[in-house]
């Protein structure tokens, strides 16, 4: 009998542990699609398992450690994105408050933004509203609308880009 677990045993342990890992990640991330993506990442990392484990317990410990690390990384990236967007919005609000003479310009910009928002598909506009006005997290929006977190992020980026393009027309 070998001192180490075979490659086949490692993959079998992964397959048997997969539902538990999926539940663990769903609980941490509140997004089934993101959790499924991370489970797939774990599967792809199985070959990186060094040194070779001696038993099923070591494999399971490695799987859950990697799952925990990947979920923390994902949440940090999501938080950083949100902070950058909020900083951008706060900076624009501070600029407007510092220069009252720009009130007319602000009204014009508001009209432009309203037109840009009217051009968005309904779901895209709803995601922007839920995020910026209602203050819901990406995971909450995804759950409420029955879509993935990554789709929420893409639609939010699309909405903000559309508004930015409307406010900053290309130079001629």
C-alpha positions as CSV (number, residue, x, y, z in Angstrom):
1,X,0.0,0.0,0.0
2,X,1.3,3.5,-1.0
3,X,2.1,6.1,1.6
4,X,0.2,8.7,-0.5
5,X,-3.3,8.9,-1.8
6,X,-3.5,8.2,-5.5
7,X,-4.6,10.8,-8.1
8,X,-7.8,8.8,-8.6
9,X,-8.5,8.8,-4.8
10,X,-8.0,12.6,-4.8
11,X,-10.5,13.1,-7.6
12,X,-13.0,10.8,-5.9
13,X,-12.7,12.7,-2.7
14,X,-13.3,15.9,-4.6
15,X,-16.4,14.5,-6.2
16,X,-17.7,13.3,-2.9
17,X,-17.0,16.6,-1.2
18,X,-18.3,18.8,-4.1
19,X,-21.8,19.2,-2.7
20,X,-20.4,20.2,0.7
21,X,-18.0,22.7,-0.8
22,X,-20.8,24.1,-3.0
23,X,-23.0,24.6,0.1
24,X,-20.0,26.2,2.0
25,X,-19.4,28.7,-0.8
26,X,-23.1,29.4,-1.3
27,X,-23.4,30.3,2.3
28,X,-20.3,32.6,2.2
29,X,-21.1,34.3,-1.1
30,X,-24.9,34.2,-1.3
31,X,-24.5,33.6,-5.0
32,X,-24.9,30.1,-6.5
33,X,-23.3,30.9,-9.9
34,X,-20.2,32.4,-8.3
35,X,-20.0,29.5,-5.9
36,X,-20.2,27.1,-8.8
37,X,-17.4,29.0,-10.6
38,X,-15.2,28.7,-7.6
39,X,-15.9,25.0,-7.2
40,X,-14.7,24.6,-10.8
41,X,-11.5,26.6,-10.0
42,X,-10.9,24.2,-7.1
43,X,-11.2,21.3,-9.5
44,X,-8.7,22.8,-11.8
45,X,-6.3,23.3,-8.9
46,X,-6.3,19.7,-7.8
47,X,-3.1,19.0,-9.7
48,X,-1.4,21.7,-7.6
49,X,-1.9,19.7,-4.4
50,X,1.6,19.4,-3.0
51,X,2.9,17.5,-1.2
52,X,0.6,14.6,-2.2
53,X,-1.9,14.0,0.6
54,X,-1.7,10.8,2.7
55,X,-5.5,10.4,3.2
56,X,-9.0,11.6,2.5
57,X,-8.9,14.0,5.6
58,X,-5.9,15.8,4.2
59,X,-7.6,16.2,0.8
60,X,-10.8,17.5,2.3
61,X,-8.9,19.9,4.5
62,X,-7.0,21.2,1.4
63,X,-10.3,21.5,-0.6
64,X,-12.0,23.6,2.1
65,X,-8.9,25.8,2.7
66,X,-8.8,26.6,-1.0
67,X,-12.5,27.2,-1.1
68,X,-12.2,29.6,1.9
69,X,-9.3,31.5,0.3
70,X,-11.0,31.8,-3.0
71,X,-14.2,33.1,-1.4
72,X,-12.2,35.7,0.6
73,X,-10.4,36.8,-2.6
74,X,-13.7,37.1,-4.5
75,X,-15.3,39.2,-1.7
76,X,-12.3,41.5,-1.5
77,X,-12.4,42.1,-5.3
78,X,-16.1,42.8,-5.1
79,X,-15.6,45.2,-2.2
80,X,-12.8,47.0,-4.0
81,X,-15.0,47.5,-7.1
82,X,-17.8,48.9,-4.9
83,X,-15.4,51.3,-3.1
84,X,-14.0,52.6,-6.4
85,X,-17.5,53.3,-7.8
86,X,-18.6,54.9,-4.6
87,X,-15.4,57.1,-4.5
88,X,-16.1,58.2,-8.0
89,X,-19.7,59.1,-7.2
90,X,-18.7,60.9,-3.9
91,X,-16.1,62.9,-5.8
92,X,-18.6,64.1,-8.3
93,X,-21.1,65.1,-5.6
94,X,-18.4,67.0,-3.7
95,X,-17.4,68.8,-6.9
96,X,-21.0,69.9,-7.5
97,X,-21.4,71.1,-3.9
98,X,-18.1,73.2,-4.1
99,X,-19.2,75.1,-7.2
100,X,-22.8,76.5,-6.9
101,X,-22.4,78.4,-10.2
102,X,-22.5,75.0,-11.9
103,X,-26.1,74.5,-11.1
104,X,-27.2,75.1,-14.7
105,X,-24.6,72.7,-16.0
106,X,-25.7,70.1,-13.4
107,X,-29.3,70.4,-14.6
108,X,-28.1,69.8,-18.2
109,X,-26.1,66.8,-17.1
110,X,-29.1,65.4,-15.2
111,X,-31.2,65.6,-18.4
112,X,-28.4,63.8,-20.3
113,X,-28.1,61.1,-17.6
114,X,-31.9,60.6,-17.6
115,X,-31.9,60.2,-21.4
116,X,-29.0,57.7,-21.1
117,X,-30.9,55.8,-18.5
118,X,-34.0,55.7,-20.6
119,X,-32.0,54.0,-23.4
120,X,-31.0,51.1,-21.1
121,X,-32.8,47.8,-21.2
122,X,-35.3,47.5,-18.4
123,X,-33.3,44.9,-16.4
124,X,-30.1,47.0,-16.7
125,X,-31.8,50.1,-15.4
126,X,-33.4,48.1,-12.6
127,X,-30.0,46.8,-11.5
128,X,-28.6,50.3,-11.4
129,X,-31.6,51.5,-9.4
130,X,-31.4,48.6,-6.9
131,X,-27.6,49.2,-6.5
132,X,-27.4,53.0,-6.3
133,X,-30.8,54.0,-5.0
134,X,-31.9,51.1,-2.9
135,X,-28.3,50.3,-1.8
136,X,-28.6,46.5,-2.3
137,X,-25.5,44.4,-2.7
138,X,-24.7,42.5,-5.9
139,X,-25.7,39.2,-4.2
140,X,-29.0,40.7,-3.0
141,X,-29.8,42.0,-6.5
142,X,-28.9,38.6,-8.1
143,X,-31.1,36.8,-5.6
144,X,-34.0,39.2,-6.0
145,X,-33.9,39.1,-9.8
146,X,-33.0,35.4,-10.2
147,X,-29.7,36.1,-12.0
148,X,-26.0,35.6,-11.4
149,X,-23.8,38.0,-9.5
150,X,-21.5,38.3,-12.5
151,X,-24.5,39.3,-14.7
152,X,-25.4,42.0,-12.1
153,X,-21.8,43.3,-12.2
154,X,-21.8,43.3,-16.1
155,X,-25.1,45.1,-16.3
156,X,-24.1,47.7,-13.6
157,X,-20.9,48.4,-15.5
158,X,-22.9,48.7,-18.7
159,X,-25.2,51.2,-17.1
160,X,-22.4,53.3,-15.7
161,X,-20.5,53.2,-18.9
162,X,-23.6,54.3,-20.8
163,X,-24.0,57.3,-18.5
164,X,-20.3,58.2,-18.6
165,X,-20.3,58.1,-22.4
166,X,-23.4,60.3,-22.5
167,X,-21.7,62.9,-20.2
168,X,-18.3,62.7,-21.9
169,X,-19.1,62.8,-25.7
170,X,-16.0,61.9,-27.9
171,X,-13.9,64.9,-28.9
172,X,-14.1,65.9,-32.5
